[in-house]
Amino acid sequence: MNPATQKSAIASRPTVKILVAEDEIGVFRLIESNLKRAGFVVSGVAQGDEVAKRVFSWKPTLLLLDIMLPGLSGFEICRILKSDARSKSMPIIMLTAKALERDRVHGFEIGADDYVTKPFSPRELVLRVQAQVRKIPGQLRSEESLAMGEIVIDRAEPSVRVGNRRLSLTVTEFKLLTLLMERAGRVQSRNQLLTDVWGYEGTIESRTVDIYITRLRSKLGRAGAHLETVRGFGYRFAEKPSG
C-alpha cells in the first residue's frame, strides 16, 4: 500500500466513540478505563438533562446510559433519543442497579438495544459494547484496535502510533508488541515469546528477544517504559510503568 493510499484508508476509518451517561464517578472511571483499553474514545456526562445535547453535539457511536440519573431518567432519555431521527439508529445499552424484569422489559420496549445490571463484569460490558458496534455498517471493529497509554495498535492497517507519531516497525516487532499488549500485566518468558512470536519450539538459549525488546523501546521513545524487564524470567507490558 503506497503512502497516499495508507492515509486515505486511515482517514476513512471512523473513530468509535462511546458516551457514558453515569453520575457515580467511581463507576464512570471503571467503565472509562476498560473501554479506553479496548481502543474506544470515551466521554462522560453526569446530568440526565445534558445527555441529549451531548449526543447531538459529540455524535457518539454508542451510548451507555444509566437509568438513575439526576435531572432526567434514563428511560426518558432513551425515549427521546429513539424518537429523534438524528439519534434513533445509535445503539443504547442501559446500565442500572435495577434487576427487575419489568424494568428490563420497559427498557427494550422504548428502544434500548441491550441491558447490563450493576454490579457488572467490566470484561462483559466491553464485549457487549463490541457486539453492538459490530452491527453498525462501516464501523472499525473494536477488536482491530488495541490502545494502552499513548500506544495505539491497528491490527487491520496494520500500524502502531504513539500519540500522533506513526512508528515504522518490522512484522516481527509488530507481532511482539501486539502480543505483549494483549497480555498486559502478565510476565512472558523468553522461551514463551520465542514460541509465540517466532514459532520456535523447545528451550533455546537466544538473545533474539532481548534484541527486539531493545529495538522496540528505542522506537517507542518514552512509551518504551511500558516494556518492563522481569529479571531472570522475561518481559511484561505494564499498563502503568513503574518509576
C-alpha positions as CSV (number, residue, x, y, z in Angstrom):
1,M,0.0,0.0,0.0
2,N,1.5,3.4,-1.0
3,P,1.6,6.3,1.4
4,A,-1.3,8.1,-0.2
5,T,-3.5,5.0,-0.1
6,Q,-2.5,4.4,3.6
7,K,-3.5,8.0,4.5
8,S,-6.8,7.6,2.7
9,A,-7.5,4.3,4.5
10,I,-6.8,5.8,7.9
11,A,-8.9,8.8,7.2
12,S,-11.8,6.6,6.0
13,R,-12.0,4.6,9.3
14,P,-14.4,6.3,11.7
15,T,-13.5,6.7,15.3
16,V,-15.6,4.6,17.7
17,K,-16.8,7.0,20.3
18,I,-18.7,5.9,23.4
19,L,-20.7,8.3,25.5
20,V,-21.1,7.2,29.1
21,A,-24.1,8.7,31.0
22,E,-23.3,7.9,34.6
23,D,-23.4,10.1,37.7
24,E,-21.3,7.8,40.0
25,I,-17.7,8.9,39.4
26,G,-16.2,5.6,40.5
27,V,-18.4,3.6,38.2
28,F,-17.6,6.0,35.3
29,R,-13.8,5.7,35.9
30,L,-14.1,1.9,35.8
31,I,-16.0,2.0,32.6
32,E,-13.8,4.6,31.0
33,S,-10.6,2.8,31.7
34,N,-11.8,-0.5,30.4
35,L,-13.3,1.0,27.2
36,K,-10.2,3.0,26.5
37,R,-8.1,-0.1,27.0
38,A,-10.2,-1.8,24.3
39,G,-9.5,1.0,21.9
40,F,-12.6,3.2,22.2
41,V,-12.7,7.0,22.6
42,V,-14.7,7.8,25.7
43,S,-16.6,10.8,27.1
44,G,-18.9,11.2,30.0
45,V,-21.9,13.1,31.2
46,A,-23.4,13.0,34.7
47,Q,-26.7,15.0,34.3
48,G,-29.7,13.4,32.7
49,D,-30.9,16.7,31.1
50,E,-27.5,17.1,29.4
51,V,-27.3,13.7,27.7
52,A,-29.4,14.5,24.5
53,K,-27.4,17.8,24.0
54,R,-24.1,15.9,24.2
55,V,-25.3,13.2,21.9
56,F,-26.3,15.7,19.2
57,S,-23.1,17.8,19.6
58,W,-20.5,15.0,20.0
59,K,-22.3,12.3,17.9
60,P,-21.2,9.2,19.7
61,T,-21.2,5.8,18.1
62,L,-22.9,4.2,21.1
63,L,-24.5,5.4,24.4
64,L,-24.0,3.6,27.7
65,L,-27.0,5.0,29.7
66,D,-27.6,4.7,33.5
67,I,-31.3,4.7,34.3
68,M,-31.0,6.6,37.6
69,L,-29.6,9.9,36.5
70,P,-30.3,13.3,38.2
71,G,-32.4,15.7,36.1
72,L,-33.9,13.2,33.7
73,S,-34.2,9.4,34.0
74,G,-32.5,7.0,31.6
75,F,-35.9,5.8,30.4
76,E,-37.0,9.3,29.4
77,I,-33.6,9.9,27.7
78,C,-33.9,6.7,25.7
79,R,-37.4,7.5,24.6
80,I,-36.3,11.0,23.4
81,L,-33.2,9.7,21.5
82,K,-35.0,6.8,19.9
83,S,-37.8,9.1,18.6
84,D,-35.4,11.6,17.1
85,A,-34.2,10.9,13.5
86,R,-30.7,12.2,14.4
87,S,-30.1,9.5,17.1
88,K,-32.7,6.7,16.6
89,S,-30.1,4.4,15.0
90,M,-27.5,4.9,17.7
91,P,-27.2,1.8,19.9
92,I,-28.1,2.3,23.6
93,I,-27.0,0.0,26.3
94,M,-28.9,0.6,29.6
95,L,-26.8,0.4,32.7
96,T,-28.6,0.2,36.1
97,A,-28.8,-1.3,39.5
98,K,-32.4,-2.3,38.8
99,A,-32.6,-6.0,38.2
100,L,-36.4,-6.4,38.0
101,E,-37.7,-8.0,34.8
102,R,-40.3,-5.3,34.3
103,D,-37.5,-2.6,34.2
104,R,-35.6,-4.6,31.6
105,V,-38.7,-5.2,29.5
106,H,-39.6,-1.5,29.7
107,G,-36.1,-0.5,28.5
108,F,-36.4,-2.8,25.5
109,E,-39.9,-1.6,24.7
110,I,-38.7,2.0,24.4
111,G,-35.8,1.1,22.1
112,A,-32.8,0.1,24.2
113,D,-30.5,-2.3,22.4
114,D,-29.1,-4.1,25.4
115,Y,-29.2,-4.1,29.2
116,V,-26.4,-4.5,31.8
117,T,-27.2,-4.8,35.5
118,K,-24.8,-3.5,38.3
119,P,-22.6,-4.8,39.7
120,F,-21.2,-5.8,36.3
121,S,-18.1,-7.5,34.9
122,P,-16.0,-4.9,33.1
123,R,-15.0,-7.6,30.5
124,E,-18.6,-8.5,29.9
125,L,-19.5,-4.8,29.4
126,V,-16.7,-4.3,26.9
127,L,-17.9,-7.4,25.0
128,R,-21.5,-6.2,24.9
129,V,-20.3,-2.8,23.6
130,Q,-18.1,-4.6,20.9
131,A,-21.1,-6.7,19.9
132,Q,-23.3,-3.6,19.3
133,V,-20.5,-1.8,17.4
134,R,-20.0,-4.7,15.1
135,K,-23.7,-4.4,14.0
136,I,-23.1,-0.8,12.7
137,P,-22.1,-0.8,9.0
138,G,-18.8,0.8,8.2
139,Q,-17.5,0.9,11.8
140,L,-14.0,-0.3,12.6
141,R,-14.4,-3.4,14.7
142,S,-13.0,-2.6,18.2
143,E,-11.0,-5.9,18.3
144,E,-9.0,-4.5,15.4
145,S,-7.8,-1.7,17.7
146,L,-5.7,-2.0,20.9
147,A,-4.8,1.0,22.9
148,M,-2.9,1.5,26.2
149,G,-1.4,4.8,27.3
150,E,-0.3,6.6,24.2
151,I,0.3,3.4,22.2
152,V,-2.4,2.5,19.7
153,I,-2.3,-0.6,17.5
154,D,-4.5,-1.0,14.5
155,R,-4.3,-4.7,13.5
156,A,-6.2,-4.1,10.3
157,E,-3.9,-1.5,8.9
158,P,-1.5,-2.8,10.4
159,S,0.0,0.2,12.2
160,V,1.3,1.5,15.5
161,R,1.1,5.0,16.8
162,V,2.4,6.7,19.8
163,G,0.3,9.8,20.2
164,N,0.3,11.5,16.8
165,R,3.6,9.7,15.7
166,R,3.3,6.7,13.4
167,L,6.0,4.1,14.0
168,S,7.9,2.1,11.4
169,L,8.0,-1.4,12.8
170,T,9.0,-4.7,11.2
171,V,6.5,-7.5,11.0
172,T,8.2,-9.3,14.0
173,E,8.4,-6.1,16.1
174,F,4.7,-5.5,15.4
175,K,3.8,-9.1,16.4
176,L,5.9,-8.9,19.6
177,L,4.4,-5.6,20.7
178,T,0.9,-6.7,20.0
179,L,1.3,-10.0,21.9
180,L,2.8,-8.2,25.0
181,M,-0.1,-5.6,25.0
182,E,-2.7,-8.3,24.6
183,R,-1.2,-10.0,27.7
184,A,-0.6,-6.8,29.6
185,G,0.4,-7.3,33.2
186,R,1.4,-10.9,32.7
187,V,5.1,-11.8,32.6
188,Q,6.2,-13.6,29.4
189,S,9.3,-15.8,29.5
190,R,11.8,-15.5,26.7
191,N,11.0,-19.1,25.6
192,Q,7.3,-18.4,25.5
193,L,7.9,-15.3,23.3
194,L,10.2,-17.3,21.0
195,T,7.4,-19.9,20.6
196,D,4.5,-17.5,20.2
197,V,6.2,-14.8,18.0
198,W,9.0,-16.6,16.2
199,G,7.5,-20.1,16.2
200,Y,10.5,-21.8,17.8
201,E,9.8,-24.9,19.9
202,G,11.7,-26.2,22.9
203,T,14.3,-24.5,25.1
204,I,16.5,-22.2,23.2
205,E,19.3,-20.0,24.5
206,S,18.9,-16.9,22.5
207,R,19.4,-13.2,22.8
208,T,16.8,-12.6,20.0
209,V,14.0,-11.5,22.3
210,D,16.3,-9.1,24.2
211,I,17.5,-7.5,20.9
212,Y,13.9,-7.0,19.7
213,I,12.8,-5.5,23.0
214,T,15.7,-3.0,22.9
215,R,14.6,-2.0,19.4
216,L,11.0,-1.6,20.4
217,R,11.9,0.6,23.4
218,S,14.0,2.8,21.2
219,K,11.2,3.2,18.6
220,L,8.6,3.8,21.3
221,G,10.5,6.5,23.0
222,R,9.2,7.4,26.4
223,A,6.3,4.9,25.8
224,G,9.0,2.2,25.8
225,A,8.9,2.3,29.6
226,H,5.8,0.1,29.3
227,L,8.1,-2.8,28.3
228,E,9.4,-3.9,31.7
229,T,12.2,-6.5,32.3
230,V,11.5,-9.1,34.9
231,R,15.0,-10.3,35.8
232,G,15.7,-13.9,35.4
233,F,12.4,-14.6,33.6
234,G,11.4,-12.3,30.7
235,Y,9.3,-9.3,30.0
236,R,5.8,-7.8,30.5
237,F,3.8,-4.9,29.2
238,A,2.9,-2.7,32.2
239,E,-0.2,-0.6,31.8
240,K,1.3,1.9,34.3
241,P,5.1,1.8,34.1
242,S,6.9,2.0,37.4
243,G,9.0,5.0,38.0
